[in-house]
Structure formats: C-alpha cells, structure tokens
Amino acid sequence: MALIDVKNIAGEKVKEIELDDDIYCVDVKKHILYDVVKMQLAKKRSGTSSVKNRGDITGSTRKLFRQKGTGNARAGSIKSPLRRGGGVIFGPVVKSYAYKVPKKISKLGLKMALSSKLNNSSLTILEKFDYEDIKTKNFVQFMNNFNFKKVLVVSNEENANLKLSARNVKDVKVIQVEGLNVFDILKYNDLVLLESSLEAINKRF
C-alpha cells in the first residue's frame, strides 16, 4: 500500500493515508492512455457538418432543353451537381464519431492516469475544503499554498462553495467523482482529491 500525506487547505500535513495499490500503483502504458483519450475526444466531436445533396435541392424537375440539336451536353435536371446551385457530390453528412473501447481498457486507463499522477508527485489528498464563504480570493490563496498552476479538483459530492470560488480562476476545473476521466487527469498538471472522494473512487473499480 502506498502511503501519502493528507493535507489541509493551508498546505500543512494532517496525517498519512494508504492508497490502494491496485488503483494508484499500476504500471503506466502510454498506448492504453492514448486509446482512452482518443475515444473521449471522438465522443466530443459534434459531427454536425453537412451539405445539401442533389435530393435536398429545391428546383424544377423539368428537362432544361431538348435532348438533341442544341449542341449542348445532355442535361436533365437543374439540380445537377455540375451546375451552379446544384447539389454537392459526396459532401459531409451529420454523423457521430463516437465509439467505445472495452470496459476493461477504460478502467485500466483511469487507473494508469491516477498512478501517473502519484508517480510524478502531482497527486494531493486534501482533508477538506472548508471555506465558509464563496470567494475567489480564498481559492487563489489555496492554490498559492500548494504552488498550483493548473489543477483538477475532485470532490465526492456537490460543493457549492468550492465550485463557485474556483469558477473564475484560470486553468482550474472542479468535478465530482462520477465525472473523473483520463483526459482531464492528464490535461491538468496537478490532481487534488478530497479525502472523502477516495472511497467513491474505489467503488468505481
């Protein structure tokens, strides 16, 4: 079991706690992290690009001119892709780019992301965030106490004081355990887990 310090918002050590080796001490494999992050980014793609094809264009179905004798190429429709204002050939259509990796790989990727933060000494366990007022100044002071620049904070339950105090601070994101994901863990330099969230994280696995 890995031992890690539990700190208060002033950055002072309060106690030590053991972390589950099966979650926080997993060998990190970059290709698994890559696969999981690629899947998450694919799900975020909107896929809303679209054009009008020949069948979507409004126009007469009347033949433009007689078949023979005009010297023109044979033409049957004003909606032809060859004409100005006609439909588009093989243009983009609305679609979903989402796909899934196996659940086993998805869970393993999350374990590896958490393990990478512990390995890099970028994981902080916070006893609690106990500011009573909603003030950005309080959260900025908390970040200064730990020398955080770009941080992801994970809480076990909705904490309005924490969320609202942090919302105007650059490069900070506050999420609940249910929203914990590989992309966000790797995106932010530091990961802060409230002590109360550890049990909920264990239950996810």
C-alpha atoms as one frame of an Amber mdcrd trajectory, in Angstrom:
protein
   0.000   0.000   0.000   1.311   3.432  -0.962   1.446   5.989   1.844   0.602
   9.598   1.067   0.195  12.700   3.195  -3.235  14.198   3.785  -3.042  17.991
   3.911  -5.320  20.838   4.914  -6.067  23.896   2.781  -3.063  25.685   4.299
  -0.750  23.043   2.845   0.071  21.508   6.227   0.308  17.765   6.779  -2.555
  16.462   8.890  -1.984  12.712   8.713  -0.993   9.868   6.412  -3.293   7.583
   4.474  -2.821   4.388   2.492  -3.812   4.227  -1.174  -4.909   1.034  -2.889
  -2.028  -0.387  -4.948  -4.473  -1.857  -7.474  -5.595   1.672  -8.383  -2.704
   4.042  -7.695   0.339   1.824  -8.297  -0.376   0.392 -11.740   2.279   0.182
 -14.452   1.584   3.044 -16.863   1.350   2.110 -20.551   1.139   5.058 -22.903
  -0.712   3.241 -25.677  -3.637   2.446 -23.353  -3.858   6.061 -22.206  -3.727
   7.102 -25.861  -6.584   4.762 -26.810  -8.822   6.002 -23.992  -8.129   9.700
 -24.615  -8.686   9.245 -28.356 -12.069   7.647 -27.595 -13.048  10.551 -25.304
 -12.101  13.155 -27.899 -14.014  11.260 -30.596 -17.143  11.379 -28.426 -16.762
  15.147 -28.090 -16.774  15.720 -31.857 -20.043  17.310 -32.886 -20.307  15.709
 -36.331 -22.798  18.378 -37.429 -21.112  19.357 -40.725 -23.493  18.737 -43.611
 -24.302  19.860 -47.133 -27.284  19.561 -49.458 -27.021  16.728 -51.921 -28.951
  16.508 -55.176 -32.125  15.272 -53.477 -32.123  18.128 -50.945 -32.117  20.950
 -53.508 -35.413  22.698 -54.295 -35.944  23.112 -58.001 -37.960  22.117 -61.022
 -37.709  18.593 -62.402 -38.370  19.881 -65.905 -35.804  18.963 -68.542 -33.749
  22.082 -69.272 -33.758  21.781 -73.050 -34.407  19.170 -75.697 -32.123  16.202
 -75.897 -30.764  16.735 -79.403 -29.982  19.524 -81.770 -28.834  22.278 -79.398
 -25.112  21.480 -79.356 -25.187  21.305 -75.553 -24.374  18.277 -73.450 -27.443
  16.261 -72.482 -28.919  17.731 -69.299 -31.943  16.515 -67.385 -32.000  18.471
 -64.129 -31.223  21.938 -62.835 -30.249  20.284 -59.520 -27.268  18.513 -61.060
 -24.022  18.834 -59.066 -22.381  20.110 -62.245 -24.493  23.280 -62.219 -24.305
  26.363 -60.042 -26.691  25.978 -57.111 -26.900  22.236 -57.582 -26.310  19.524
 -55.010 -22.877  18.604 -53.631 -21.243  15.303 -54.548 -20.041  13.163 -51.617
 -20.192  16.068 -49.144 -20.149  15.659 -45.354 -23.307  14.463 -43.599 -24.392
  14.575 -39.963 -22.881  11.623 -38.118 -21.489  10.523 -34.788 -17.775   9.859
 -34.395 -18.277   8.133 -31.041 -17.010   4.641 -30.413 -16.203   2.569 -27.343
 -13.152   0.769 -26.050 -13.679  -2.317 -23.867 -14.720  -1.520 -20.282 -11.630
  -3.318 -19.026  -9.375  -0.984 -21.035 -11.355   2.086 -19.967 -10.981   1.234
 -16.263  -7.323   0.335 -16.707  -6.704   3.673 -18.408  -8.233   5.536 -15.458
  -6.054   3.571 -13.019  -2.966   4.359 -15.069  -3.816   8.055 -15.186  -4.167
   8.145 -11.381  -0.954   6.145 -10.990   0.943   8.540 -13.260  -0.002  11.460
 -11.009   1.219   9.598  -7.927   4.448   8.626  -9.698   5.102  12.250 -10.665
   4.285  13.563  -7.178   1.408  15.502  -8.717  -1.297  13.926  -6.557  -2.521
  15.775  -3.461  -5.007  14.444  -0.915  -6.910  17.301   0.701  -8.595  16.721
   4.054 -11.487  19.041   3.189 -12.254  22.364   1.593 -13.830  24.164   4.496
 -14.092  27.796   3.428 -17.494  29.053   4.539 -17.713  31.917   2.048 -17.816
  31.895  -1.741 -14.729  33.937  -2.583 -12.313  33.610  -5.468  -9.641  35.061
  -3.196  -9.946  32.046  -0.903  -9.350  29.602  -3.729  -6.428  31.615  -5.097
  -4.861  31.542  -1.640  -5.365  27.754  -1.529  -3.559  27.415  -4.886  -0.718
  29.606  -3.690  -0.314  27.481  -0.584   0.408  24.462  -2.801   2.063  26.311
  -5.712  -0.577  25.007  -8.109  -0.723  26.447 -11.629  -3.081  24.123 -13.473
  -5.173  21.892 -11.242  -8.070  19.437 -11.319 -10.035  19.159  -8.065 -12.215
  16.108  -7.406 -14.900  16.084  -4.710 -17.233  13.345  -3.581 -20.377  15.471
  -3.625 -21.624  18.846  -4.812 -19.657  21.554  -3.004 -21.087  24.931  -3.989
 -18.510  26.965  -2.074 -15.650  25.135  -3.777 -17.160  25.183  -7.255 -18.215
  28.825  -7.214 -14.979  30.023  -5.622 -12.947  28.306  -8.364 -15.039  29.076
 -11.440 -13.289  32.366 -12.295  -9.767  31.049 -11.744  -7.811  30.235 -14.885
  -6.696  26.637 -15.546  -8.832  25.141 -12.771 -11.586  22.556 -13.029 -13.748
  21.151 -10.246 -15.593  17.872 -10.856 -17.272  15.131  -8.862 -16.074  11.534
  -8.754 -18.693  10.489 -11.322 -17.058  12.778 -13.878 -13.465  11.682 -13.242
 -11.851  10.799 -16.563  -8.479  10.129 -18.159  -8.430  13.199 -20.413  -8.917
  15.696 -17.568  -6.428  13.927 -15.286  -3.704  14.117 -17.940  -4.639  17.630
 -19.086  -4.034  19.274 -15.705  -0.603  19.377 -14.074  -1.860  18.593 -10.572
  -4.672  16.422  -9.266  -6.339  17.174  -5.922  -8.577  14.519  -4.398 -10.660
  15.394  -1.369 -10.220  12.657   1.211 -13.954  11.933   1.162 -13.744  11.090
  -2.551 -11.250   8.224  -2.161 -13.877   5.688  -1.113 -16.125   6.657  -4.031
 -13.202   6.257  -6.452 -12.519   2.790  -5.063 -16.161   1.839  -5.663 -15.829
   2.746  -9.352 -13.438  -0.162  -9.741
